[in-house]
Amino acid sequence: MCGIIGVTGSGDALPVLMEGLSRLEYRGYDSAGVALAAGTQLWTRKRAGKLAELVAAVGDAPARTSCGIGHTRWATHGRPDDRNAHPHADCSGALALVHNGIIENYLPLSDELAGAGHHFASDTDSEVLAHLIEARMAEGDGLADAVRHCLKAVKGAFAIAVVHSSEPDLIVAARRVSPLIVGAAEGVGLVASDIPALLGHISECFALEDDQIAEVRPGSMVVTDLDGNEVTPSRLKVDWDLEAAEKGGYEDFMLKEIHEQPKALTDTLLGRLQPDGTLRLDEVRLDDDELRDVDKVFVVGCGTSYYAGLAARYAIEHWTRLPVEIDIASEFRYRDPVVDSRTLVIGVSQSGETIDTLQAMREAKRWGAKVLVICNVVDSSMAREADAVLYTRAGPEIGVAATKTHVSQLVMLQLLALHLARLRGTMYPDEVRTMVRVLHELPAKVEEALGRDGHVSEVALACHQVRDFFYIGRHVGYPVALEGALKLKEIAYIRAEGYPAGELKHGPIALIEPGTVVVGIATGGHLLDKVLSNVSEVRARGATVVLVVDDGDESTAALADHVLWVPQTHELFSPVVDVVPLQLLAYFLAKARGNDVDKPRNLAKTVTVE
């Protein structure tokens, strides 16, 4: 998730661009850059790091240029360094382009362009667009026509803004999947990936729809489809202040990020299944034979990442028939685990900087194991040191309590399980493709679960004065219970414990009394009947029962005082959907108690001390 800003017709474009980038930095902060149309040439400056690095580098910019584009990056392809920062140029330097999204077919396109003599200056998927447009303009098209033509050849998600020195007052913008907003006022035209960058500059703006192209000039804009037919863009009503705009109109970053989960899942899954049925992963510096030779898997992580690994164990063991051990990262390196060259150790971390997980990775490598990392930050410490990296594409997560990164980790671990199963021959290619198709249904199911937040809020209000919560589940429902309890502790400051439902009778049931809330994961699985037996045990002792239940399962719902309904999905994928109402429950309980959900007490987003 990157930030795009473009302005044309301004008395001085650079201040507008820099202000817009500062308002969009929450969308990405690996690197930033600007390109200015300075007469018949483009002036470009880009820097890795936070926006302050770019601010310090633009002092020699040409004065009072009226048109330019800017970008703040959340890296997906290529390290977050100067060469991979946007804007990207064509071979001549006459064209500059900024991009948010993922180009799925960039490899065949770049091979074709390289064969035609184009030179690539970065490792990004985005740069291929600049050269595609360059090649088309060389055949005689103007900038807008060239963009329209080239986007027909592109697969994936994009929001782009393009400038060319031959038309120095024009910005061509387009989108597919990734958001883009345009607007024009007297003497000025603007483009941005989000509303904050436009506040104070125009009074009304318009959202481009998929495969719409905007030609933005000072004081005017024309929107067309890919065939050049003029269309009417969707007008947006903007009544946010700046802080609300950065949060997308949500009250908190956490709620915004909970609602961004369908997109995070879509982006994480995008382009993973290749036409030949194989799975395309990210930086895999292990060949297929090395992965096929693995005879044991460890998954290590902390907190929410640990629970993602715990849920994934069921899928990995079921599909690959490999034994899987799950370890809390801070314990792994101190317990002398049995690890050798045929062991695959998977480290899971949102930031890729979690010190306990990083040290566990280093120990595993020292013992000879193959190390694979799943994280959300390109070129993080763990990513650089691993033998292979799979990136979730959740975008920046501002709220301390992980939400969208957690579900993205779940999906990525499940993709990895399918990849290993295909390599090992424990699943047929058609079976893998079928499971990937089911995975692609999850964003819509999560969206549906999110649409029931009003009911979850009512349940939270009914329970917000309760002192003790117990979360129970079996099989894949157990890690969901653990994650639900953790969210409640993190942001609502309520005592909450998660248990395997069958363990209640071995001690914890002594704590159940009237007034205690028990939250049960009771979606359809092969152990549902056993979960319901455990639910009956706590009901008999006076507990208030809240159950997560599949749509239509009225017999299970009848055992609950409160029901959190979710769409049904494949049992091994159900944690992705079942965790959503538990996130919302924790959120609404925390709000009812007056807590700051974005900055819970005593916690930090990234733990870098042991």
Secondary structure, DSSP 4 states (H G I P E B T S, - for coil): --EEEEEES-SSHHHHHHHHHHHHGGG--SEEEEEEEETTEEEEEEEESSHHHHHTT-TTPPTT--EEEEEEE--SSS-SSTTTSSPEE-SSSSEEEEEEEEETTHHHHHHHHHHTT----SS-STHHHHHHHHHHHTTT--HHHHHHHHHTT--EEEEEEEEETTSTT-EEEEEESS--EEEEETTEEEEESSGGGGTTT-S-EEEPPTTEEEEEETTEEEEEETTS-B-PPEEE-----HHHHHTTT-SSHHHHHHHTHHHHHHHHHTT-B-TTSPBP-SEE-S-HHHHHT--EEEEEE-THHHHHHHHHHHHHHHHH---EEEEEHHHHTTS-----TTEEEEEEESSS--HHHHHHHHHHHHTT-EEEEEESSTT-HHHHHSSEEEE-------SSS-SHHHHHHHHHHHHHHHHHHHHHTSS-HHHHHHHHHHHTTHHHHHHHHHTTHHHHHHHHHHHTT-SEEEEEE-TTHHHHHHHHHHHIIIII--EEEEEEGGGGGGTGGGG--TT-EEEEE-SSSTTHHHHHHHHHHHHTTT-EEEEEEETT-HHHHTT-SEEEEE----GGGHHHHHHHHHHHHHHHHHHHTT--SSS-TT--SS----
